[in-house]
């Protein structure tokens, strides 16, 4: 049992199969369920020029059946057994997960192992064409037709140089998806979706020895590919300010300022996370209070320090209030950042933000699915299963001097990338 001021940890066992599959077991009998999380160490950062969107495409394709599972089998089997499931993709990894009654563990292991070991035997042009259309339609809905969303791709391309792994989004481009051949996509699967490039986490109500034996039985014969090495960070620091204007079907301008920042496990990660909370975590935070209450320059403000495996990003986005020009909103954001660096953090704010971060952390780990997912993602992206706990502890240990210093070095001394989304009729466009 943790105290209100301590950072919880997650007891678990770590095993590695002969084929390289990392297995983490987190037994708990709090509820008669099991959660299986299978994380492949592949995302859009591993894609080649002209072949973007493949990792996200496979997030969809791996639900389309394998040698011994019908096209709708994965969803059908899990939901009929009373379970839930899904998957998601980022720059650095692809995660598949299901939670279901504890007596259905073998079902989950069979389904995951069959698509890892036998997907290509059932893969054909029809499935590729179908899911390619699904992904392209998802891009239209989420990035092209949604208000303000066009800025996401523009920002990624402007924030990082063209050769950087994060200069394109996981959704990929229409041109690359349309030109992808069956051979191209098959080769991507054969290269990355292997046991020695994955971590499997099992949490919930099970007996560890029996569960490990079952995992060995279902996954042990899938061959390793070899040649996998942890990617090294690709740090980037901007030397000149970059500006982009995106006309869109919106009524109010939106201003985004972003800076490249360090990767996971960097000494500045905790300070930047706390800095983002100081700036915009509640209505009383620096940006929210000044921009939406005191001066009413913005309808909304968000701020985030987003670390990833190879690099990070610090981003501030504000949607202007009626009649406020983007020039004025951007200027005031810059002034407020400078005031924090010059004057420091108001007394008591940092401790309140630490308490908020601690409460969010404890609340997130309240169910077995989230705990298992946190172990899987940390093992793959941080190189150690409890790296995310260490990151949470670093936030609690961070002081005001480090927060202000991180803001100064990464946001004041480094020119930002600025993206305005403006109404199509605006003169700013």
C-alpha atoms as one frame of an Amber mdcrd trajectory, in Angstrom:
protein
   0.000   0.000   0.000   1.442   3.368  -0.964   1.265   6.520   1.086  -0.153
   9.698  -0.478   3.371  11.044  -1.077   5.069   7.914  -2.415   5.341   6.756
  -6.020   3.825   3.296  -6.541   5.670   0.557  -8.329   4.449  -2.616 -10.029
   5.740  -6.034  -8.900   6.487  -8.262 -11.861   8.759 -10.959 -13.242  10.863
 -10.680 -16.396  11.678 -13.604 -18.686  13.202 -13.833 -22.161  12.307 -16.719
 -24.474  14.962 -18.383 -26.618  13.649 -16.484 -29.684  14.158 -13.138 -27.936
  10.569 -12.371 -26.921  10.614 -10.434 -23.674   7.885 -11.572 -21.262   6.803
  -9.580 -18.217   4.371 -11.180 -15.768   2.355  -9.037 -13.352   0.100 -11.405
 -11.367  -2.690  -9.887  -9.285  -5.978 -11.404  -8.170  -7.832  -8.130  -7.676
 -10.322  -9.203 -10.371 -10.784 -12.418 -12.399  -9.404 -10.913 -15.609  -6.173
 -10.948 -17.580  -4.709  -8.166 -19.692  -2.300  -9.016 -22.497  -0.225  -6.190
 -23.994   2.047  -6.933 -26.953   4.308  -4.049 -27.923   6.376  -4.159 -31.115
   9.377  -1.833 -31.266   8.358  -0.297 -34.570   6.593   2.935 -35.454   6.774
   5.592 -38.110  10.379   6.397 -37.137  11.447   3.140 -38.795   9.806   3.960
 -42.126  11.849   4.775 -45.212  11.400   7.818 -47.462   8.570   7.194 -49.891
   7.161   4.429 -47.680   5.481   6.304 -44.867   2.383   5.153 -43.001   3.339
   1.466 -42.976   3.451   1.035 -39.178   0.008   2.578 -38.756  -1.267   0.535
 -41.694  -0.219  -2.610 -39.849  -2.104  -1.495 -36.767  -5.150  -2.096 -38.985
  -3.915  -5.045 -41.032  -3.135  -7.258 -38.058  -6.818  -7.292 -37.192  -7.627
  -8.712 -40.648  -6.871 -12.332 -39.881  -3.929 -14.719 -40.113  -3.374 -18.296
 -41.214  -5.677 -19.822 -38.592  -7.911 -16.836 -37.792 -10.624 -15.454 -40.090
 -10.624 -11.842 -41.242 -13.011 -10.768 -38.489 -11.763 -13.379 -36.059  -9.713
 -11.323 -33.665 -12.510  -8.921 -32.760 -15.160 -11.623 -32.866 -13.341 -14.116
 -30.614 -12.371 -11.535 -27.990 -15.727  -9.770 -27.809 -17.692 -13.042 -27.726
 -15.501 -14.109 -24.803 -16.497 -10.945 -22.932 -13.296  -9.040 -23.592 -12.194
  -5.724 -25.043  -9.304  -5.027 -27.428  -7.616  -2.442 -29.579  -4.267  -1.201
 -30.843  -2.408   2.055 -31.419   0.707   3.319 -33.158   3.164   6.100 -32.409
   6.476   7.339 -33.780   8.324   4.548 -31.957   6.078   1.551 -31.248   2.898
  -0.339 -32.050   0.817  -1.706 -29.171  -1.908  -4.354 -29.315  -3.907  -5.128
 -26.195  -6.862  -7.117 -24.932  -8.473  -7.607 -21.528 -10.741 -10.581 -21.008
 -11.917 -13.092 -18.379  -9.018 -14.953 -16.771 -10.205 -18.320 -18.073  -9.766
 -17.031 -21.647  -6.000 -16.501 -21.432  -5.214 -19.229 -23.972  -7.525 -17.531
 -26.468  -5.580 -14.275 -26.254  -2.231 -16.070 -26.573  -3.410 -18.024 -29.615
  -4.682 -14.925 -31.404  -1.573 -12.826 -30.757   0.849 -15.607 -31.614  -0.978
 -16.485 -34.820  -0.755 -12.989 -36.217   2.890 -12.682 -35.165   3.915 -15.994
 -36.682   1.405 -16.599 -39.473   0.070 -13.268 -40.694   1.722 -13.289 -44.111
   0.213 -16.664 -45.005  -3.218 -14.993 -45.097  -2.179 -11.576 -46.412  -3.300
 -10.667 -49.913  -3.946  -7.726 -52.222  -7.611  -7.501 -51.258  -6.766  -6.940
 -47.577  -4.107  -4.391 -48.452  -6.451  -2.437 -50.714  -9.238  -2.519 -48.153
  -7.186  -1.290 -45.197  -5.263   1.218 -47.294  -8.611   2.838 -48.099  -9.575
   2.728 -44.417  -6.357   4.484 -43.389  -6.611   7.110 -46.110 -10.173   7.840
 -45.045  -8.975   8.106 -41.430  -6.422  10.663 -42.553  -9.115  12.699 -44.301
 -11.367  12.628 -41.247  -8.725  13.261 -38.580  -6.160  15.454 -40.335  -7.765
  17.114 -43.345 -11.428  17.747 -42.530 -11.234  18.291 -38.771 -10.849  21.951
 -37.799  -7.263  22.970 -36.997  -5.924  19.416 -37.580  -4.060  20.309 -40.778
  -1.509  21.989 -38.546  -0.252  18.650 -37.174   1.552  17.584 -40.340   2.736
  21.107 -41.056   4.205  21.389 -37.564   6.044  18.048 -37.699   7.619  18.908
 -41.047   8.630  22.383 -39.856   9.896  21.407 -36.398  12.347  18.731 -37.567
  14.622  18.575 -40.623  13.343  16.407 -43.513  15.661  13.498 -42.694  14.603
  13.322 -39.042  12.495  10.248 -38.088   9.820  12.505 -36.571   9.447  14.859
 -39.541   6.378  12.921 -40.718   3.396  11.656 -38.745   2.505   7.961 -38.288
  -0.565   8.397 -40.490   1.735   8.684 -43.536   1.005  10.367 -46.847  -1.708
   9.536 -49.372   0.926   9.188 -52.101   3.033   6.672 -50.153   0.039   4.606
 -49.081  -1.373   4.574 -52.594   1.916   3.456 -54.146   2.694   0.760 -51.537
   2.892  -2.665 -53.143   2.050  -6.001 -51.562   5.775  -6.819 -51.580   6.691
  -3.509 -49.895   4.220  -4.020 -47.082   5.077  -7.705 -46.642   8.769  -6.868
 -46.324   7.999  -4.290 -43.643   6.140  -6.913 -41.630   8.867  -9.520 -42.100
  11.486  -7.042 -40.919   9.853  -5.684 -37.780   7.069  -7.878 -36.404   9.234
 -10.550 -34.833   9.477 -11.962 -31.299  12.937 -10.476 -30.751  11.514  -7.014
 -31.483   8.620  -7.253 -29.034   7.679  -7.270 -25.366   4.666  -9.215 -24.107
   3.183  -8.206 -20.764   0.582 -10.306 -19.000  -1.199  -8.839 -16.007  -4.063
 -10.132 -13.914  -5.355 -13.316 -12.364  -3.053 -16.164 -13.378  -0.468 -18.539
 -11.962   2.953 -17.331 -13.203   4.565 -20.687 -13.967   1.546 -21.967 -15.857
   1.203 -18.691 -17.745   4.875 -18.661 -18.747   4.581 -22.255 -19.977   1.544
 -21.276 -22.068   3.379 -18.285 -23.533   6.319 -20.527 -24.410   3.959 -23.015
 -26.029   2.260 -20.415 -28.229   5.204 -18.145 -29.074   8.333 -20.250 -28.592
   8.458 -21.702 -32.099   8.146 -18.371 -33.921  11.657 -17.709 -35.274  13.709
 -14.667 -34.371  14.869 -12.384 -37.121  17.973 -10.959 -35.481  19.760  -7.710
 -36.128  17.658  -5.556 -33.834  19.460  -2.861 -31.887  18.093  -0.043 -29.790
  17.856   3.127 -31.883  20.032   5.978 -30.692  18.540   9.408 -29.921  18.411
  11.891 -32.795  18.687  15.208 -30.974  17.777  18.381 -32.794  18.037  21.980
 -31.703  16.617  24.731 -33.882  18.909  27.554 -34.925  16.400  29.768 -36.742
  12.747  30.552 -36.205  10.433  28.757 -38.635   6.954  30.110 -39.387   4.027
  28.584 -41.228   0.485  29.830 -41.892  -2.260  27.265 -42.540  -5.574  28.561
 -43.971  -8.460  26.409 -42.758 -12.243  26.322 -42.474 -12.238  27.798 -38.974
 -13.741  30.891 -37.388 -10.934  31.784 -34.970  -7.142  31.807 -35.401  -5.041
  29.297 -33.514  -1.397  29.834 -32.583   1.100  27.043 -31.868   4.670  27.529
 -30.675   6.839  24.416 -30.510  10.446  23.618 -29.665  12.435  20.398 -30.151
  13.456  18.966 -26.771  15.376  15.925 -25.486  14.265  12.321 -25.555  13.027
   9.895 -22.874  15.352   9.421 -19.885  17.107  12.749 -20.463  17.969  14.789
 -17.381  15.616  17.581 -18.502  12.556  15.369 -19.059  11.091  15.857 -15.580
  11.777  19.596 -15.488  10.056  20.137 -18.823   7.056  18.090 -17.737   6.696
  20.215 -14.613   7.222  23.386 -16.643   4.317  22.447 -18.905   2.092  21.965
 -15.854   3.155  25.297 -14.364   2.268  27.000 -17.638  -1.036  25.256 -18.358
  -2.483  22.523 -16.170  -5.490  24.346 -14.710  -7.388  27.616 -14.898  -4.956
  29.092 -12.370  -1.822  28.190 -14.346   0.279  30.977 -15.884  -0.985  30.846
 -19.470  -4.572  29.891 -18.709  -5.041  32.571 -16.089  -3.476  35.368 -18.143
  -4.878  34.453 -21.545  -8.382  33.200 -20.735  -9.276  35.042 -17.512  -7.251
  38.204 -16.923  -6.989  39.432 -20.519  -9.398  37.157 -22.436  -7.067  36.799
 -25.404  -7.755  33.075 -25.884 -10.700  30.701 -25.689  -8.451  27.782 -24.764
  -4.803  26.980 -24.085  -2.946  23.674 -23.996   0.686  23.003 -23.185   2.615
  19.760 -23.204   6.126  18.363 -22.888   6.079  15.283 -25.109   9.152  13.107
 -24.817   9.650  10.267 -27.278  12.364   7.681 -27.786  14.569   9.682 -30.174
  13.649  13.295 -29.391  10.945  15.341 -27.731   8.738  18.363 -28.293   7.458
  21.180 -26.102   4.279  22.680 -27.517   1.923  25.519 -26.607  -1.341  25.894
 -28.537  -3.874  28.671 -27.980  -7.113  29.357 -29.830  -7.764  33.095 -30.048
 -10.793  34.746 -28.503 -13.192  36.650 -30.752 -11.519  39.636 -32.367  -7.982
  38.773 -31.197  -5.334  38.665 -33.906  -2.797  35.817 -33.921   0.028  38.392
 -33.742  -1.237  39.667 -30.396  -1.802  36.177 -28.980   1.663  34.983 -29.955
   3.297  38.098 -28.556   1.583  37.670 -25.195   2.568  33.992 -24.960   6.189
  34.945 -25.503   5.941  37.678 -22.855   4.490  35.272 -20.315   7.230  32.701
 -20.941   9.845  35.377 -20.380   8.191  36.487 -17.154   8.382  32.975 -15.684
  12.070  32.669 -16.554  12.831  36.100 -15.082  10.617  35.914 -12.009  10.508
  32.213 -11.263   7.543  30.111 -10.197   5.078  31.570  -7.696   5.349  30.135
  -4.145   3.471  26.891  -3.659   2.765  26.308  -7.363   5.445  23.706  -7.913
   4.318  21.597  -4.947   0.721  21.734  -6.151   1.793  20.601  -9.604   3.827
  17.753  -8.101   0.815  16.660  -6.071  -1.305  16.777  -9.223   1.249  14.709
 -11.163   1.429  12.162  -8.344  -2.359  11.865  -8.158  -2.623  11.441 -11.950
   0.056   8.742 -11.838  -1.639   6.777  -9.055  -5.052   7.119 -10.700  -3.719
   5.883 -14.040  -2.306   2.728 -12.455  -5.611   1.869 -10.822  -6.460  -0.948
 -13.274  -4.510  -3.926 -14.525  -4.750  -2.956 -18.191  -3.060   0.416 -17.628
  -0.387  -1.116 -15.391   0.402  -3.800 -17.958   0.497  -1.246 -20.758   2.809
   1.010 -18.775   5.223  -1.882 -18.222   5.174  -2.806 -21.921   5.717   0.722
 -23.212   8.440   1.483 -20.691  10.274  -1.755 -21.429  10.274  -1.005 -25.156
  10.802   2.761 -25.185  12.841   3.413 -22.045  14.821   0.184 -22.116  13.638
  -0.918 -18.670  10.226  -1.948 -17.442  10.083   0.450 -14.487  11.621   3.400
 -16.303   8.265   5.184 -16.198   8.263   4.907 -12.389  11.736   6.430 -12.278
  10.462   9.245 -14.509   7.585   9.911 -12.101  10.004   9.940  -9.167  12.225
  12.425 -11.023   9.267  14.804 -11.319   8.780  14.700  -7.545  12.483  15.404
  -6.983  12.658  18.365  -9.370  13.102  21.840  -7.876  12.244  25.332  -9.120
  15.767  26.106 -10.306  15.758  23.133 -12.675  12.314  24.000 -14.031  13.253
  27.610 -14.748  16.605  26.577 -16.210  14.926  24.076 -18.551  12.473  26.733
 -19.710  15.308  29.165 -20.334  17.517  26.761 -22.290  14.830  25.036 -24.352
  12.175  27.747 -24.863  13.882  31.114 -24.490  17.362  30.466 -25.875  16.072
  28.292 -28.742  13.926  29.855 -31.484  10.491  28.241 -31.864   8.594  26.824
 -34.770   5.400  28.867 -35.077   2.267  27.662 -36.861  -0.804  29.827 -37.264
  -4.089  28.302 -38.358  -6.187  31.145 -39.734  -9.655  31.436 -41.306  -9.414
  31.111 -45.070 -10.795  34.612 -45.450  -8.177  36.093 -43.103  -5.661  38.583
 -44.454  -2.988  36.727 -42.432  -3.403  33.805 -44.832
